[in-house]
Amino acid sequence: MISDSALLFEVTFQMKMKLIVAMLCLALLCMPCLGQEKTAEDWTAEGLRLAANGSASLEPALYAFEQAIRLDPESIDAWYQKAEAHRTLSRVAFQKALDLSISWLDRDPHDPLAWQSKGAALDGLDRDAEADEAYLRSIQLLNQRLEKDPTDGESWFLKAENYANMKMNEEAIWAYDRVIELDHRPRLLDAWNTKAIFLAAMGRYDESLLASEEALKIDPKSETAHVNKGYVLRKLGRQAEADFAFSKAQAVRRGEGSGFSCVQASDLARDNRSSLVRGKEQLRQSSFEEALESFDLAIRQDPRNAEAWTNRGFALGGLRRTEESIAAYQKALQLTNATLQNQPDNATSWFVRGDALSGLGRDELALCAYDEALQIEPDNAEFWSARGTALQTLGLITQNLSTFQESLAAYDRSLDLNPDDSLVWLQKGAVLAIMAYQLPRAEQTSAFEDAIRAYDWALEVDPSHVEAWISKGNVYTSLGLIDGNLSWFNQSLFACDQAISLTPETQTRRLAMALEAKAVSLSLMGRSLFRQGLGGEEASSMQQEALKLYDRVLELDPVYVRMGASQNRAALLMELGRQDEADLALQGSLEPYDEIIQSDPDSSVAWVGRAILLRELGKYDEAILSLDKAISADPRYLLAWEIKGSILCEDVGEYGQSLKVFELVLASDSNSTGALLLTASALHALGRDEEALAAYNRTLDRDPELSRAWYGRGEALRALGREDQAIIAYDRAIELSTFGPDRYSLIGKGLALQSLGRRKEAKEAFDEALRDYDRVVGRNPRNSQVLKAKGDALLGLGRPDEALKAYESAIELNPRFIAAHLGKCLALKARGDQAGAETAWDLAKELGYQGGHKSPSILFEG
């Protein structure tokens, strides 16, 4: 793939690159013939020795590193040293060029070409401001010549080159046009070619194509013209013609002349594959309506084109026309089945069959089809990419780390074969980001940074890749959530702004995705500021801006993006204490899921999305029914099991049932930190604290920096009467808390200190925990754990009446919340209501509590 920046680079730095290449060729020609008995390590050591001798030995050093790479192409050290040698050599070359230009100007300070050469040398040394001054001086001198002779074509050309070097595109094109109008033959081909490149870089593709055609009239063997023509045709979605142009460029490079006949070119241009490729490019841009038109055209041209039918399914899926999408995939399967009966070695048919099966959600069968295709064509990058995608989807269903690792290996193989596929880099980054969430906290930052590097490679290939900017922004937001560092959020906002600036208003879905990513970042950055006690007014301003962005997202794309955006908007409204509006937003978010389920009752993803919303609305029984539907559609869908267990444990108090669910989850994924943590929480709630302590310890073995696990460990130890050890665990939880002191751990610590008779320290812990607690409750009005924790703090401060109200509010929200009943028991006892306390105690026992007299707590704050 040739990017806009690559085309500009060809123009702006042409002089510099020619100079470097000439020096390297000279060095290689002058090198003596050395023996071949040396190993790669020997050559690398030899290169380092030579490089240490200074710039005079850089060419031989470079040759040594290249010999090392020839013997061991995977030697990272040799490649790195070669790059360093190139970098140093280029600076030496540019410095030499600068010295020559200065001596040239000493002899003739009015020579515009000398000033231009000086500018190019300064550019190479990254002295941009001085370079621009040199270019401008060159232009001034050229203007003096043109005042005397406006028909001086050479001066117009040099003036254009100076503008090009300063990246003044419009001015450069204007000057090249003067060269063309004057028909200045020595520079005419270069003028047309460079003009075409700049027009392409500016997105003026039709004009660029005309300019390349004019260049080819002058020289049909112009490689630059063929390459630019191919690039522009690809941008215009005319892939078959683009492939033809690139093939002609390769033929010219090999010295094979024109390469193809005009008849062949005409056939390629008329081939219906151009419609197919155009549609696939439109799919990549999320332009589903336009893509559907392209695929329909391809099908009209060839109704038996299975690939067109499969991609039609993808486009219809993007438009949420589920029934039509399924029908298109089924048609593709019929066509590929018929082909494979007669041609079992048709790799393309196996590949298309895999895509159709993937579209139907039958990913394991899709994976088998891709493997068949790879058996026939093992070096097909597109097949490897498809295999990676199938494994990625399976990984999302099963939450299996090894499946993600297989997916990553497939993407790496695809990129080995075709490193210029920005979409595969994007997919690789997505897998790395998903895997990061499954790692212990201490390893997450490094893993997310790996994902960012993959997105950076995507942007290296295509700097205008909107999805890569969005994904990069999302990962930076995730990094901000890990440690609360505001610089991550700022980098996220920068990436989101890049995506927004690159997206035309007409690409509504893309723009909505970019705006939503920014809204999420702003919202969470504001939340981080608030929780850290920093900039309350600034935090509020960020969240208000995020709210406006969400409204814009829903206006732009009320269908596809609406589901996620509505949920995120509702979460923000809850954060702002606007619960009624949040409920309305959540209720509205249910409609798209219901529409999907109506057309596809087996959509496990839609059932899970629906369940998450119902849980937010406090409709726990309905949420569990939706999760059961998801599990019935796909029993492997581990996320559905995990959420069901979480609701049973945290929201409805069915601790025994939740343990059975977590047992199933851990049987499929023994490293599930969430399942381990909630297993411990359920055991603690039931008073089985020795078992809970063991489960918390297993969780901490998996992730030693998980603050919630340290808090839970403290709760279990306190329930077992081991207060000194509990305080150590609470302190560790407080130390690891990202967003300021952890209120739950402070309350637990206060209770432990109180049991040890250290009442002054206990009061300090309770006071700190209770500070601004009403605002926390206001932002979490349906969170029974928050209310229960408030009751604990009030009880510790000797305010049993207020504590009782908090416990009763928690019980109203979750009647089976054992810890709240136990807290109520203690509050009633503190008020002298022994009969009421015994009633509360008996109810806790009826609900399944098996522990002693101490009050347990549940882990999570919403």
Buried (B, 14 or more C-beta within 10 A) or exposed (E): EBBBBBBBBBBBBBBBEEBBEEBBEEBEEEBEEEEEEBEBBBBBBBBBEBBEEEBEBBBBBBBBBBBBBEBBEEBEBBBEBBEBBBEBBBBBBBBBBBEBBEEBBEEEEEBBBBBBBBBBBBBBBEBEEBBBBBBBBBBEBBEEBBEEEEEBBBBBBBBBBBBBBBBBBEBBBBBBBBBBEBEBEEBBBBBBBBBBBBBBBBEBBEBBBBBBEBBBEBBEBBBBBBBBBBBBBBBBBBBBBBBBBBBBBBBBEEEEEEBBEEEEBEEBEEBBBBBBBBBBBBBBBBBBEBBBBBBBBBBEBBEEBBBBBBBBBBBBBBBBBBEBBBBBBBBBBBBBEEBBEEEEEBBBBBBBBBBBBBBBBBBEBBBBBBBBBBEBBEEBBBBBBBBBBBBBBBBBBBBBBEBBBBBBBBBBBBBEBBBBBBBBBBBBBBBBBBBBEBBBBEBBBEBBBBBBEBBBBBBBBBBBBBBBBBBBBBBBBBBBBBEBBBEBBBBBBBBBBBBBEBBEEEBBBBBBBBBBBBBBBBBBBBBBBBBBEEBEEEBBBBBBBBBEBBBBBBEBBBEBBBBBBBBBBBBBBBBBBBBEBBBBBBBBBBEBBEBBBEBBEEBBBBBBBBBBBBBBBBBBEBBBBBBBBBBBBBEBBBBBBBBBBBBBBBBBBBBBBBBEBBEBBBEBBEBBBBBBBBBBBBBBBBBBBEBBBBBBBBBBEBBBBBBBBBBBBBBBBBBBEBBEBBBBBBBBBBEBBBBBBBBBBBBBBBBBBBBBEBEEBBBBBBBBBBBEBEEBBBBBBBBBBBBBBBBBBBBBBEBBEBBBBBBBBBBEBBBBBBBBBBBBBBBBBBBEBEEBBEBBBEBBBEBBBEBEEBBBBBBBBB
